[in-house]
């Protein structure tokens, strides 16, 4: 379990929770970045680029401090839309 801001390389992660009530957090949840969602970290720069629900999003490092994730191993299944 780690903050999304602590992710150092691309990969797939499951969102455990998104903290906060601010406008940015509400917007992320509406775009599909919410608890139990699988996200792929595409680029770890600032902004951090993730792919979620078929869309790539750029998220500022300050907002990624509000998102708790855990590694998700089935990256190929997520990319292909399949579950093994």
PyMOL Python script that loads the backbone (N, CA, C, O; Angstrom):
from pymol import cmd

cmd.read_pdbstr("""\
ATOM      1  N   UNK A   1       0.854  -1.166   0.000  1.00  0.00           N
ATOM      2  CA  UNK A   1       0.000   0.000   0.000  1.00  0.00           C
ATOM      3  C   UNK A   1       0.907   1.238   0.000  1.00  0.00           C
ATOM      4  O   UNK A   1       1.844   1.336   0.792  1.00  0.00           O
ATOM      5  N   UNK A   2       0.610   2.172  -0.898  1.00  0.00           N
ATOM      6  CA  UNK A   2       1.429   3.381  -1.023  1.00  0.00           C
ATOM      7  C   UNK A   2       0.576   4.503  -1.597  1.00  0.00           C
ATOM      8  O   UNK A   2      -0.514   4.270  -2.119  1.00  0.00           O
ATOM      9  N   UNK A   3       1.083   5.704  -1.494  1.00  0.00           N
ATOM     10  CA  UNK A   3       0.438   6.831  -2.160  1.00  0.00           C
ATOM     11  C   UNK A   3       0.807   6.795  -3.634  1.00  0.00           C
ATOM     12  O   UNK A   3       1.904   6.366  -3.991  1.00  0.00           O
ATOM     13  N   UNK A   4      -0.090   7.238  -4.480  1.00  0.00           N
ATOM     14  CA  UNK A   4       0.187   7.274  -5.907  1.00  0.00           C
ATOM     15  C   UNK A   4       1.398   8.159  -6.190  1.00  0.00           C
ATOM     16  O   UNK A   4       2.135   7.904  -7.143  1.00  0.00           O
ATOM     17  N   UNK A   5       1.613   9.183  -5.387  1.00  0.00           N
ATOM     18  CA  UNK A   5       2.766  10.067  -5.559  1.00  0.00           C
ATOM     19  C   UNK A   5       4.089   9.349  -5.319  1.00  0.00           C
ATOM     20  O   UNK A   5       5.132   9.833  -5.759  1.00  0.00           O
ATOM     21  N   UNK A   6       4.075   8.214  -4.637  1.00  0.00           N
ATOM     22  CA  UNK A   6       5.283   7.456  -4.332  1.00  0.00           C
ATOM     23  C   UNK A   6       5.641   6.430  -5.407  1.00  0.00           C
ATOM     24  O   UNK A   6       6.698   5.802  -5.337  1.00  0.00           O
ATOM     25  N   UNK A   7       4.775   6.258  -6.391  1.00  0.00           N
ATOM     26  CA  UNK A   7       5.037   5.298  -7.468  1.00  0.00           C
ATOM     27  C   UNK A   7       6.193   5.831  -8.315  1.00  0.00           C
ATOM     28  O   UNK A   7       6.147   6.965  -8.792  1.00  0.00           O
ATOM     29  N   UNK A   8       7.223   5.013  -8.498  1.00  0.00           N
ATOM     30  CA  UNK A   8       8.434   5.458  -9.176  1.00  0.00           C
ATOM     31  C   UNK A   8       8.558   4.988 -10.623  1.00  0.00           C
ATOM     32  O   UNK A   8       9.392   5.497 -11.372  1.00  0.00           O
ATOM     33  N   UNK A   9       7.730   4.015 -11.021  1.00  0.00           N
ATOM     34  CA  UNK A   9       7.804   3.543 -12.402  1.00  0.00           C
ATOM     35  C   UNK A   9       6.425   3.105 -12.889  1.00  0.00           C
ATOM     36  O   UNK A   9       5.540   2.802 -12.088  1.00  0.00           O
ATOM     37  N   UNK A  10       6.253   3.074 -14.207  1.00  0.00           N
ATOM     38  CA  UNK A  10       4.959   2.672 -14.772  1.00  0.00           C
ATOM     39  C   UNK A  10       4.547   1.269 -14.322  1.00  0.00           C
ATOM     40  O   UNK A  10       5.388   0.427 -14.007  1.00  0.00           O
ATOM     41  N   UNK A  11       3.242   1.045 -14.301  1.00  0.00           N
ATOM     42  CA  UNK A  11       2.687  -0.250 -13.930  1.00  0.00           C
ATOM     43  C   UNK A  11       1.215  -0.114 -13.607  1.00  0.00           C
ATOM     44  O   UNK A  11       0.643   0.973 -13.688  1.00  0.00           O
ATOM     45  N   UNK A  12       0.608  -1.235 -13.240  1.00  0.00           N
ATOM     46  CA  UNK A  12      -0.819  -1.253 -12.909  1.00  0.00           C
ATOM     47  C   UNK A  12      -1.009  -1.272 -11.396  1.00  0.00           C
ATOM     48  O   UNK A  12      -0.266  -1.927 -10.666  1.00  0.00           O
ATOM     49  N   UNK A  13      -2.022  -0.537 -10.947  1.00  0.00           N
ATOM     50  CA  UNK A  13      -2.309  -0.414  -9.529  1.00  0.00           C
ATOM     51  C   UNK A  13      -3.812  -0.411  -9.300  1.00  0.00           C
ATOM     52  O   UNK A  13      -4.588   0.009 -10.159  1.00  0.00           O
ATOM     53  N   UNK A  14      -4.204  -0.887  -8.130  1.00  0.00           N
ATOM     54  CA  UNK A  14      -5.617  -0.817  -7.724  1.00  0.00           C
ATOM     55  C   UNK A  14      -5.742   0.320  -6.729  1.00  0.00           C
ATOM     56  O   UNK A  14      -4.969   0.409  -5.775  1.00  0.00           O
ATOM     57  N   UNK A  15      -6.711   1.185  -6.953  1.00  0.00           N
ATOM     58  CA  UNK A  15      -6.959   2.308  -6.053  1.00  0.00           C
ATOM     59  C   UNK A  15      -7.672   1.774  -4.813  1.00  0.00           C
ATOM     60  O   UNK A  15      -8.712   1.123  -4.916  1.00  0.00           O
ATOM     61  N   UNK A  16      -7.110   2.051  -3.656  1.00  0.00           N
ATOM     62  CA  UNK A  16      -7.724   1.639  -2.396  1.00  0.00           C
ATOM     63  C   UNK A  16      -8.647   2.718  -1.859  1.00  0.00           C
ATOM     64  O   UNK A  16      -9.733   2.428  -1.358  1.00  0.00           O
ATOM     65  N   UNK A  17      -8.202   3.981  -1.969  1.00  0.00           N
ATOM     66  CA  UNK A  17      -9.056   5.089  -1.540  1.00  0.00           C
ATOM     67  C   UNK A  17      -8.535   6.402  -2.118  1.00  0.00           C
ATOM     68  O   UNK A  17      -7.361   6.537  -2.461  1.00  0.00           O
ATOM     69  N   UNK A  18      -9.444   7.356  -2.211  1.00  0.00           N
ATOM     70  CA  UNK A  18      -9.124   8.715  -2.626  1.00  0.00           C
ATOM     71  C   UNK A  18      -9.606   9.620  -1.504  1.00  0.00           C
ATOM     72  O   UNK A  18     -10.804   9.698  -1.231  1.00  0.00           O
ATOM     73  N   UNK A  19      -8.674  10.299  -0.859  1.00  0.00           N
ATOM     74  CA  UNK A  19      -8.989  11.148   0.295  1.00  0.00           C
ATOM     75  C   UNK A  19      -9.370  12.547  -0.173  1.00  0.00           C
ATOM     76  O   UNK A  19      -8.938  12.994  -1.235  1.00  0.00           O
ATOM     77  N   UNK A  20     -10.171  13.226   0.616  1.00  0.00           N
ATOM     78  CA  UNK A  20     -10.441  14.627   0.370  1.00  0.00           C
ATOM     79  C   UNK A  20     -11.780  14.905  -0.276  1.00  0.00           C
ATOM     80  O   UNK A  20     -12.443  14.009  -0.797  1.00  0.00           O
ATOM     81  N   UNK A  21     -12.160  16.172  -0.229  1.00  0.00           N
ATOM     82  CA  UNK A  21     -13.442  16.623  -0.751  1.00  0.00           C
ATOM     83  C   UNK A  21     -13.290  17.772  -1.733  1.00  0.00           C
ATOM     84  O   UNK A  21     -14.291  18.343  -2.164  1.00  0.00           O
ATOM     85  N   UNK A  22     -12.069  18.123  -2.095  1.00  0.00           N
ATOM     86  CA  UNK A  22     -11.835  19.264  -2.964  1.00  0.00           C
ATOM     87  C   UNK A  22     -12.327  19.048  -4.384  1.00  0.00           C
ATOM     88  O   UNK A  22     -12.702  17.940  -4.767  1.00  0.00           O
ATOM     89  N   UNK A  23     -12.321  20.114  -5.149  1.00  0.00           N
ATOM     90  CA  UNK A  23     -12.775  20.079  -6.538  1.00  0.00           C
ATOM     91  C   UNK A  23     -11.979  19.085  -7.372  1.00  0.00           C
ATOM     92  O   UNK A  23     -12.554  18.370  -8.193  1.00  0.00           O
ATOM     93  N   UNK A  24     -10.639  19.029  -7.172  1.00  0.00           N
ATOM     94  CA  UNK A  24      -9.820  18.096  -7.939  1.00  0.00           C
ATOM     95  C   UNK A  24     -10.211  16.656  -7.658  1.00  0.00           C
ATOM     96  O   UNK A  24     -10.296  15.843  -8.578  1.00  0.00           O
ATOM     97  N   UNK A  25     -10.452  16.333  -6.383  1.00  0.00           N
ATOM     98  CA  UNK A  25     -10.825  14.976  -5.998  1.00  0.00           C
ATOM     99  C   UNK A  25     -12.179  14.610  -6.586  1.00  0.00           C
ATOM    100  O   UNK A  25     -12.352  13.504  -7.098  1.00  0.00           O
ATOM    101  N   UNK A  26     -13.123  15.508  -6.519  1.00  0.00           N
ATOM    102  CA  UNK A  26     -14.447  15.261  -7.101  1.00  0.00           C
ATOM    103  C   UNK A  26     -14.338  15.016  -8.600  1.00  0.00           C
ATOM    104  O   UNK A  26     -14.986  14.113  -9.129  1.00  0.00           O
ATOM    105  N   UNK A  27     -13.531  15.805  -9.280  1.00  0.00           N
ATOM    106  CA  UNK A  27     -13.331  15.655 -10.722  1.00  0.00           C
ATOM    107  C   UNK A  27     -12.707  14.300 -11.047  1.00  0.00           C
ATOM    108  O   UNK A  27     -13.138  13.633 -11.988  1.00  0.00           O
ATOM    109  N   UNK A  28     -11.700  13.886 -10.280  1.00  0.00           N
ATOM    110  CA  UNK A  28     -11.065  12.589 -10.514  1.00  0.00           C
ATOM    111  C   UNK A  28     -12.055  11.441 -10.346  1.00  0.00           C
ATOM    112  O   UNK A  28     -12.077  10.508 -11.149  1.00  0.00           O
ATOM    113  N   UNK A  29     -12.867  11.516  -9.306  1.00  0.00           N
ATOM    114  CA  UNK A  29     -13.867  10.463  -9.076  1.00  0.00           C
ATOM    115  C   UNK A  29     -14.873  10.398 -10.220  1.00  0.00           C
ATOM    116  O   UNK A  29     -15.270   9.307 -10.630  1.00  0.00           O
ATOM    117  N   UNK A  30     -15.286  11.536 -10.734  1.00  0.00           N
ATOM    118  CA  UNK A  30     -16.229  11.563 -11.858  1.00  0.00           C
ATOM    119  C   UNK A  30     -15.614  10.990 -13.124  1.00  0.00           C
ATOM    120  O   UNK A  30     -16.322  10.447 -13.972  1.00  0.00           O
ATOM    121  N   UNK A  31     -14.292  11.111 -13.253  1.00  0.00           N
ATOM    122  CA  UNK A  31     -13.587  10.565 -14.420  1.00  0.00           C
ATOM    123  C   UNK A  31     -13.261   9.083 -14.267  1.00  0.00           C
ATOM    124  O   UNK A  31     -12.719   8.466 -15.184  1.00  0.00           O
ATOM    125  N   UNK A  32     -13.588   8.511 -13.110  1.00  0.00           N
ATOM    126  CA  UNK A  32     -13.399   7.079 -12.912  1.00  0.00           C
ATOM    127  C   UNK A  32     -12.267   6.693 -11.985  1.00  0.00           C
ATOM    128  O   UNK A  32     -12.080   5.506 -11.717  1.00  0.00           O
ATOM    129  N   UNK A  33     -11.507   7.652 -11.486  1.00  0.00           N
ATOM    130  CA  UNK A  33     -10.411   7.337 -10.582  1.00  0.00           C
ATOM    131  C   UNK A  33     -10.963   7.323  -9.164  1.00  0.00           C
ATOM    132  O   UNK A  33     -11.008   8.348  -8.484  1.00  0.00           O
ATOM    133  N   UNK A  34     -11.386   6.128  -8.732  1.00  0.00           N
ATOM    134  CA  UNK A  34     -12.014   5.975  -7.429  1.00  0.00           C
ATOM    135  C   UNK A  34     -11.661   4.612  -6.851  1.00  0.00           C
ATOM    136  O   UNK A  34     -11.029   3.797  -7.523  1.00  0.00           O
ATOM    137  N   UNK A  35     -12.062   4.363  -5.621  1.00  0.00           N
ATOM    138  CA  UNK A  35     -11.745   3.112  -4.938  1.00  0.00           C
ATOM    139  C   UNK A  35     -12.155   1.906  -5.769  1.00  0.00           C
ATOM    140  O   UNK A  35     -13.205   1.896  -6.411  1.00  0.00           O
ATOM    141  N   UNK A  36     -11.304   0.896  -5.741  1.00  0.00           N
ATOM    142  CA  UNK A  36     -11.471  -0.386  -6.423  1.00  0.00           C
ATOM    143  C   UNK A  36     -11.211  -0.322  -7.928  1.00  0.00           C
ATOM    144  O   UNK A  36     -11.281  -1.353  -8.598  1.00  0.00           O
ATOM    145  N   UNK A  37     -10.921   0.830  -8.465  1.00  0.00           N
ATOM    146  CA  UNK A  37     -10.626   0.979  -9.897  1.00  0.00           C
ATOM    147  C   UNK A  37      -9.165   0.610 -10.145  1.00  0.00           C
ATOM    148  O   UNK A  37      -8.294   0.924  -9.334  1.00  0.00           O
ATOM    149  N   UNK A  38      -8.900  -0.057 -11.269  1.00  0.00           N
ATOM    150  CA  UNK A  38      -7.531  -0.343 -11.671  1.00  0.00           C
ATOM    151  C   UNK A  38      -7.046   0.781 -12.574  1.00  0.00           C
ATOM    152  O   UNK A  38      -7.735   1.183 -13.511  1.00  0.00           O
ATOM    153  N   UNK A  39      -5.845   1.283 -12.279  1.00  0.00           N
ATOM    154  CA  UNK A  39      -5.249   2.348 -13.079  1.00  0.00           C
ATOM    155  C   UNK A  39      -3.873   1.895 -13.545  1.00  0.00           C
ATOM    156  O   UNK A  39      -3.183   1.149 -12.851  1.00  0.00           O
ATOM    157  N   UNK A  40      -3.489   2.351 -14.714  1.00  0.00           N
ATOM    158  CA  UNK A  40      -2.144   2.101 -15.210  1.00  0.00           C
ATOM    159  C   UNK A  40      -1.366   3.404 -15.155  1.00  0.00           C
ATOM    160  O   UNK A  40      -1.777   4.399 -15.752  1.00  0.00           O
ATOM    161  N   UNK A  41      -0.249   3.407 -14.448  1.00  0.00           N
ATOM    162  CA  UNK A  41       0.636   4.569 -14.429  1.00  0.00           C
ATOM    163  C   UNK A  41       1.451   4.505 -15.717  1.00  0.00           C
ATOM    164  O   UNK A  41       2.205   3.559 -15.942  1.00  0.00           O
ATOM    165  N   UNK A  42       1.287   5.526 -16.557  1.00  0.00           N
ATOM    166  CA  UNK A  42       1.952   5.585 -17.856  1.00  0.00           C
ATOM    167  C   UNK A  42       3.274   6.329 -17.744  1.00  0.00           C
ATOM    168  O   UNK A  42       4.272   5.917 -18.337  1.00  0.00           O
ATOM    169  N   UNK A  43       3.288   7.424 -16.984  1.00  0.00           N
ATOM    170  CA  UNK A  43       4.479   8.265 -16.822  1.00  0.00           C
ATOM    171  C   UNK A  43       4.493   8.822 -15.405  1.00  0.00           C
ATOM    172  O   UNK A  43       3.461   9.254 -14.891  1.00  0.00           O
ATOM    173  N   UNK A  44       5.665   8.811 -14.778  1.00  0.00           N
ATOM    174  CA  UNK A  44       5.766   9.231 -13.383  1.00  0.00           C
ATOM    175  C   UNK A  44       6.264  10.665 -13.205  1.00  0.00           C
ATOM    176  O   UNK A  44       6.705  11.025 -12.114  1.00  0.00           O
ATOM    177  N   UNK A  45       6.205  11.472 -14.230  1.00  0.00           N
ATOM    178  CA  UNK A  45       6.635  12.868 -14.119  1.00  0.00           C
ATOM    179  C   UNK A  45       5.618  13.709 -13.367  1.00  0.00           C
ATOM    180  O   UNK A  45       4.759  13.181 -12.659  1.00  0.00           O
ATOM    181  N   UNK A  46       5.722  15.012 -13.526  1.00  0.00           N
ATOM    182  CA  UNK A  46       4.730  15.921 -12.950  1.00  0.00           C
ATOM    183  C   UNK A  46       4.182  16.776 -14.086  1.00  0.00           C
ATOM    184  O   UNK A  46       4.865  17.683 -14.562  1.00  0.00           O
ATOM    185  N   UNK A  47       2.964  16.500 -14.524  1.00  0.00           N
ATOM    186  CA  UNK A  47       1.977  15.656 -13.871  1.00  0.00           C
ATOM    187  C   UNK A  47       2.241  14.169 -14.106  1.00  0.00           C
ATOM    188  O   UNK A  47       2.872  13.779 -15.088  1.00  0.00           O
ATOM    189  N   UNK A  48       1.743  13.359 -13.186  1.00  0.00           N
ATOM    190  CA  UNK A  48       1.775  11.917 -13.318  1.00  0.00           C
ATOM    191  C   UNK A  48       0.667  11.550 -14.305  1.00  0.00           C
ATOM    192  O   UNK A  48      -0.460  12.027 -14.175  1.00  0.00           O
ATOM    193  N   UNK A  49       0.979  10.714 -15.281  1.00  0.00           N
ATOM    194  CA  UNK A  49      -0.007  10.326 -16.296  1.00  0.00           C
ATOM    195  C   UNK A  49      -0.510   8.924 -15.988  1.00  0.00           C
ATOM    196  O   UNK A  49       0.280   7.990 -15.855  1.00  0.00           O
ATOM    197  N   UNK A  50      -1.835   8.779 -15.875  1.00  0.00           N
ATOM    198  CA  UNK A  50      -2.449   7.471 -15.650  1.00  0.00           C
ATOM    199  C   UNK A  50      -3.494   7.208 -16.721  1.00  0.00           C
ATOM    200  O   UNK A  50      -4.069   8.127 -17.304  1.00  0.00           O
ATOM    201  N   UNK A  51      -3.717   5.937 -16.957  1.00  0.00           N
ATOM    202  CA  UNK A  51      -4.792   5.508 -17.837  1.00  0.00           C
ATOM    203  C   UNK A  51      -5.846   4.848 -16.960  1.00  0.00           C
ATOM    204  O   UNK A  51      -5.552   3.902 -16.229  1.00  0.00           O
ATOM    205  N   UNK A  52      -7.072   5.351 -17.034  1.00  0.00           N
ATOM    206  CA  UNK A  52      -8.170   4.820 -16.230  1.00  0.00           C
ATOM    207  C   UNK A  52      -9.449   4.906 -17.046  1.00  0.00           C
ATOM    208  O   UNK A  52      -9.730   5.928 -17.673  1.00  0.00           O
ATOM    209  N   UNK A  53     -10.211   3.840 -17.033  1.00  0.00           N
ATOM    210  CA  UNK A  53     -11.504   3.805 -17.729  1.00  0.00           C
ATOM    211  C   UNK A  53     -11.387   4.241 -19.191  1.00  0.00           C
ATOM    212  O   UNK A  53     -12.261   4.933 -19.713  1.00  0.00           O
ATOM    213  N   UNK A  54     -10.285   3.824 -19.851  1.00  0.00           N
ATOM    214  CA  UNK A  54     -10.115   4.130 -21.266  1.00  0.00           C
ATOM    215  C   UNK A  54      -9.641   5.534 -21.582  1.00  0.00           C
ATOM    216  O   UNK A  54      -9.626   5.934 -22.746  1.00  0.00           O
ATOM    217  N   UNK A  55      -9.251   6.291 -20.563  1.00  0.00           N
ATOM    218  CA  UNK A  55      -8.825   7.678 -20.754  1.00  0.00           C
ATOM    219  C   UNK A  55      -7.506   7.915 -20.037  1.00  0.00           C
ATOM    220  O   UNK A  55      -7.286   7.389 -18.946  1.00  0.00           O
ATOM    221  N   UNK A  56      -6.627   8.707 -20.648  1.00  0.00           N
ATOM    222  CA  UNK A  56      -5.404   9.101 -19.965  1.00  0.00           C
ATOM    223  C   UNK A  56      -5.617  10.447 -19.281  1.00  0.00           C
ATOM    224  O   UNK A  56      -6.169  11.381 -19.863  1.00  0.00           O
ATOM    225  N   UNK A  57      -5.163  10.523 -18.025  1.00  0.00           N
ATOM    226  CA  UNK A  57      -5.308  11.731 -17.224  1.00  0.00           C
ATOM    227  C   UNK A  57      -3.948  12.183 -16.722  1.00  0.00           C
ATOM    228  O   UNK A  57      -3.109  11.353 -16.370  1.00  0.00           O
ATOM    229  N   UNK A  58      -3.722  13.483 -16.686  1.00  0.00           N
ATOM    230  CA  UNK A  58      -2.551  14.056 -16.053  1.00  0.00           C
ATOM    231  C   UNK A  58      -2.961  14.561 -14.681  1.00  0.00           C
ATOM    232  O   UNK A  58      -3.885  15.366 -14.563  1.00  0.00           O
ATOM    233  N   UNK A  59      -2.274  14.091 -13.638  1.00  0.00           N
ATOM    234  CA  UNK A  59      -2.637  14.447 -12.267  1.00  0.00           C
ATOM    235  C   UNK A  59      -1.433  15.092 -11.596  1.00  0.00           C
ATOM    236  O   UNK A  59      -0.340  14.526 -11.608  1.00  0.00           O
ATOM    237  N   UNK A  60      -1.621  16.265 -11.016  1.00  0.00           N
ATOM    238  CA  UNK A  60      -0.515  16.946 -10.350  1.00  0.00           C
ATOM    239  C   UNK A  60      -0.052  16.143  -9.138  1.00  0.00           C
ATOM    240  O   UNK A  60      -0.830  15.420  -8.516  1.00  0.00           O
ATOM    241  N   UNK A  61       1.211  16.283  -8.823  1.00  0.00           N
ATOM    242  CA  UNK A  61       1.796  15.552  -7.689  1.00  0.00           C
ATOM    243  C   UNK A  61       1.064  15.879  -6.384  1.00  0.00           C
ATOM    244  O   UNK A  61       0.931  15.003  -5.530  1.00  0.00           O
ATOM    245  N   UNK A  62       0.597  17.093  -6.211  1.00  0.00           N
ATOM    246  CA  UNK A  62      -0.102  17.441  -4.968  1.00  0.00           C
ATOM    247  C   UNK A  62      -1.394  16.637  -4.818  1.00  0.00           C
ATOM    248  O   UNK A  62      -1.774  16.290  -3.700  1.00  0.00           O
ATOM    249  N   UNK A  63      -2.060  16.343  -5.906  1.00  0.00           N
ATOM    250  CA  UNK A  63      -3.305  15.563  -5.854  1.00  0.00           C
ATOM    251  C   UNK A  63      -2.993  14.078  -5.695  1.00  0.00           C
ATOM    252  O   UNK A  63      -3.753  13.364  -5.041  1.00  0.00           O
ATOM    253  N   UNK A  64      -1.892  13.594  -6.277  1.00  0.00           N
ATOM    254  CA  UNK A  64      -1.555  12.170  -6.145  1.00  0.00           C
ATOM    255  C   UNK A  64      -1.225  11.802  -4.702  1.00  0.00           C
ATOM    256  O   UNK A  64      -1.224  10.622  -4.351  1.00  0.00           O
ATOM    257  N   UNK A  65      -0.947  12.796  -3.867  1.00  0.00           N
ATOM    258  CA  UNK A  65      -0.730  12.542  -2.434  1.00  0.00           C
ATOM    259  C   UNK A  65      -2.016  12.123  -1.728  1.00  0.00           C
ATOM    260  O   UNK A  65      -1.964  11.659  -0.589  1.00  0.00           O
ATOM    261  N   UNK A  66      -3.151  12.276  -2.368  1.00  0.00           N
ATOM    262  CA  UNK A  66      -4.456  11.954  -1.775  1.00  0.00           C
ATOM    263  C   UNK A  66      -4.962  10.573  -2.185  1.00  0.00           C
ATOM    264  O   UNK A  66      -6.022  10.139  -1.733  1.00  0.00           O
ATOM    265  N   UNK A  67      -4.200   9.874  -3.049  1.00  0.00           N
ATOM    266  CA  UNK A  67      -4.666   8.615  -3.634  1.00  0.00           C
ATOM    267  C   UNK A  67      -3.794   7.462  -3.135  1.00  0.00           C
ATOM    268  O   UNK A  67      -2.582   7.457  -3.354  1.00  0.00           O
ATOM    269  N   UNK A  68      -4.410   6.489  -2.467  1.00  0.00           N
ATOM    270  CA  UNK A  68      -3.709   5.318  -1.962  1.00  0.00           C
ATOM    271  C   UNK A  68      -3.935   4.155  -2.909  1.00  0.00           C
ATOM    272  O   UNK A  68      -5.069   3.860  -3.287  1.00  0.00           O
ATOM    273  N   UNK A  69      -2.829   3.483  -3.296  1.00  0.00           N
ATOM    274  CA  UNK A  69      -2.903   2.387  -4.264  1.00  0.00           C
ATOM    275  C   UNK A  69      -2.118   1.178  -3.762  1.00  0.00           C
ATOM    276  O   UNK A  69      -1.333   1.272  -2.818  1.00  0.00           O
ATOM    277  N   UNK A  70      -2.353   0.034  -4.422  1.00  0.00           N
ATOM    278  CA  UNK A  70      -1.536  -1.156  -4.221  1.00  0.00           C
ATOM    279  C   UNK A  70      -1.213  -1.730  -5.585  1.00  0.00           C
ATOM    280  O   UNK A  70      -1.999  -1.569  -6.518  1.00  0.00           O
ATOM    281  N   UNK A  71      -0.067  -2.401  -5.728  1.00  0.00           N
ATOM    282  CA  UNK A  71       0.300  -2.981  -7.023  1.00  0.00           C
ATOM    283  C   UNK A  71      -0.749  -3.980  -7.506  1.00  0.00           C
ATOM    284  O   UNK A  71      -1.350  -4.711  -6.718  1.00  0.00           O
ATOM    285  N   UNK A  72      -0.948  -3.989  -8.805  1.00  0.00           N
ATOM    286  CA  UNK A  72      -1.885  -4.911  -9.458  1.00  0.00           C
ATOM    287  C   UNK A  72      -1.081  -5.664 -10.499  1.00  0.00           C
ATOM    288  O   UNK A  72      -0.498  -5.038 -11.384  1.00  0.00           O
ATOM    289  N   UNK A  73      -1.029  -6.975 -10.425  1.00  0.00           N
ATOM    290  CA  UNK A  73      -0.126  -7.765 -11.259  1.00  0.00           C
ATOM    291  C   UNK A  73      -0.624  -8.037 -12.666  1.00  0.00           C
ATOM    292  O   UNK A  73       0.199  -8.265 -13.552  1.00  0.00           O
ATOM    293  N   UNK A  74      -1.893  -8.028 -12.914  1.00  0.00           N
ATOM    294  CA  UNK A  74      -2.426  -8.480 -14.195  1.00  0.00           C
ATOM    295  C   UNK A  74      -2.488  -7.361 -15.221  1.00  0.00           C
ATOM    296  O   UNK A  74      -3.569  -7.043 -15.716  1.00  0.00           O
ATOM    297  N   UNK A  75      -1.361  -6.760 -15.548  1.00  0.00           N
ATOM    298  CA  UNK A  75      -1.315  -5.622 -16.461  1.00  0.00           C
ATOM    299  C   UNK A  75      -1.819  -5.983 -17.858  1.00  0.00           C
ATOM    300  O   UNK A  75      -2.530  -5.188 -18.472  1.00  0.00           O
ATOM    301  N   UNK A  76      -1.464  -7.170 -18.375  1.00  0.00           N
ATOM    302  CA  UNK A  76      -1.902  -7.559 -19.709  1.00  0.00           C
ATOM    303  C   UNK A  76      -3.417  -7.744 -19.764  1.00  0.00           C
ATOM    304  O   UNK A  76      -4.050  -7.384 -20.756  1.00  0.00           O
ATOM    305  N   UNK A  77      -3.994  -8.298 -18.712  1.00  0.00           N
ATOM    306  CA  UNK A  77      -5.438  -8.492 -18.680  1.00  0.00           C
ATOM    307  C   UNK A  77      -6.161  -7.159 -18.661  1.00  0.00           C
ATOM    308  O   UNK A  77      -7.204  -7.017 -19.300  1.00  0.00           O
ATOM    309  N   UNK A  78      -5.632  -6.180 -17.943  1.00  0.00           N
ATOM    310  CA  UNK A  78      -6.262  -4.867 -17.874  1.00  0.00           C
ATOM    311  C   UNK A  78      -6.170  -4.178 -19.229  1.00  0.00           C
ATOM    312  O   UNK A  78      -7.155  -3.607 -19.696  1.00  0.00           O
ATOM    313  N   UNK A  79      -5.009  -4.221 -19.864  1.00  0.00           N
ATOM    314  CA  UNK A  79      -4.838  -3.575 -21.174  1.00  0.00           C
ATOM    315  C   UNK A  79      -5.770  -4.166 -22.223  1.00  0.00           C
ATOM    316  O   UNK A  79      -6.317  -3.448 -23.060  1.00  0.00           O
ATOM    317  N   UNK A  80      -5.945  -5.490 -22.170  1.00  0.00           N
ATOM    318  CA  UNK A  80      -6.771  -6.175 -23.158  1.00  0.00           C
ATOM    319  C   UNK A  80      -8.250  -6.174 -22.794  1.00  0.00           C
ATOM    320  O   UNK A  80      -9.086  -6.603 -23.589  1.00  0.00           O
ATOM    321  N   UNK A  81      -8.573  -5.700 -21.609  1.00  0.00           N
ATOM    322  CA  UNK A  81      -9.965  -5.716 -21.165  1.00  0.00           C
ATOM    323  C   UNK A  81     -10.412  -7.081 -20.705  1.00  0.00           C
ATOM    324  O   UNK A  81     -11.612  -7.314 -20.563  1.00  0.00           O
ATOM    325  N   UNK A  82      -9.481  -7.999 -20.465  1.00  0.00           N
ATOM    326  CA  UNK A  82      -9.800  -9.353 -20.011  1.00  0.00           C
ATOM    327  C   UNK A  82      -9.444  -9.494 -18.549  1.00  0.00           C
ATOM    328  O   UNK A  82      -8.577  -8.777 -18.049  1.00  0.00           O
ATOM    329  N   UNK A  83     -10.093 -10.396 -17.862  1.00  0.00           N
ATOM    330  CA  UNK A  83      -9.747 -10.738 -16.485  1.00  0.00           C
ATOM    331  C   UNK A  83      -9.401 -12.208 -16.444  1.00  0.00           C
ATOM    332  O   UNK A  83     -10.150 -13.040 -16.956  1.00  0.00           O
ATOM    333  N   UNK A  84      -8.273 -12.537 -15.839  1.00  0.00           N
ATOM    334  CA  UNK A  84      -7.826 -13.932 -15.772  1.00  0.00           C
ATOM    335  C   UNK A  84      -8.214 -14.553 -14.472  1.00  0.00           C
ATOM    336  O   UNK A  84      -7.922 -15.725 -14.236  1.00  0.00           O
TER     337      UNK A  84
END
""", "prot")
cmd.dss("prot")
cmd.show_as("cartoon", "prot")
cmd.util.cbc("prot")
cmd.orient("prot")
